[in-house]
């Protein structure tokens, strides 16, 4: 499934936009963290998918799996 999403997203970026709308980014982060020992090929595909998604669109703090920033810390938008 990861290979299909990666291939489709590289040919049509709306795939990545739809994945973000469905909150796929945090799920990919979780899959990458949990599947480090299972299959190196799948791990690499998931990382490539995560990279390509983050490359074409702006990510929120929630997408990164982080709480909202502290007011004293610089914003990602700065």
C-alpha positions as CSV (number, residue, x, y, z in Angstrom):
1,X,0.0,0.0,0.0
2,X,2.8,2.4,0.8
3,X,4.4,1.9,-2.6
4,X,1.1,2.7,-4.4
5,X,0.5,5.8,-2.3
6,X,4.1,7.0,-2.9
7,X,4.0,6.4,-6.7
8,X,0.5,8.0,-7.0
9,X,1.5,11.0,-4.8
10,X,4.7,11.6,-6.9
11,X,2.6,11.6,-10.1
12,X,-0.3,13.6,-8.6
13,X,0.3,15.7,-5.4
14,X,-3.4,15.8,-4.6
15,X,-2.9,12.2,-3.2
16,X,-0.6,13.7,-0.5
17,X,-3.1,16.5,0.2
18,X,-5.9,13.9,0.6
19,X,-3.7,11.9,2.9
20,X,-3.0,15.0,5.1
21,X,-6.7,15.7,5.2
22,X,-7.3,12.2,6.5
23,X,-4.5,12.8,9.1
24,X,-2.2,10.1,7.7
25,X,1.0,11.9,8.7
26,X,0.9,11.0,12.4
27,X,-0.1,7.5,11.5
28,X,3.0,7.2,9.2
29,X,5.2,8.5,12.0
30,X,3.8,5.8,14.3
31,X,4.3,3.1,11.7
32,X,7.9,4.1,11.2
33,X,8.6,4.2,14.9
34,X,7.0,0.8,15.5
35,X,8.3,-1.1,12.5
36,X,12.1,-0.6,12.6
37,X,13.0,-4.3,12.9
38,X,10.3,-5.8,10.6
39,X,11.2,-5.1,7.0
40,X,13.8,-2.6,5.8
41,X,12.1,-2.2,2.5
42,X,8.8,-1.2,4.0
43,X,10.6,1.1,6.5
44,X,12.3,2.9,3.7
45,X,9.1,3.3,1.7
46,X,7.3,4.7,4.7
47,X,10.1,7.2,5.3
48,X,10.0,8.2,1.6
49,X,6.3,8.7,1.8
50,X,6.6,10.8,4.9
51,X,9.3,12.9,3.3
52,X,7.4,13.5,0.1
53,X,4.2,14.4,2.1
54,X,6.1,16.9,4.2
55,X,8.0,18.3,1.2
56,X,4.9,19.5,-0.6
57,X,2.7,20.9,2.2
58,X,2.9,22.8,5.4
59,X,2.6,20.7,8.5
60,X,1.0,21.6,11.8
61,X,2.2,20.8,15.3
62,X,-0.4,18.1,15.5
63,X,0.9,16.5,12.3
64,X,4.3,16.2,13.9
65,X,2.7,14.6,16.9
66,X,3.7,17.5,19.2
67,X,1.7,19.6,21.6
68,X,1.0,23.2,20.6
69,X,4.1,25.3,21.1
70,X,4.9,27.2,24.2
71,X,4.4,31.0,23.7
72,X,8.0,31.7,24.6
73,X,9.3,29.4,21.9
74,X,9.7,30.5,18.3
75,X,6.9,29.5,15.9
76,X,7.4,27.2,12.9
77,X,5.9,30.0,10.9
78,X,8.6,32.5,11.7
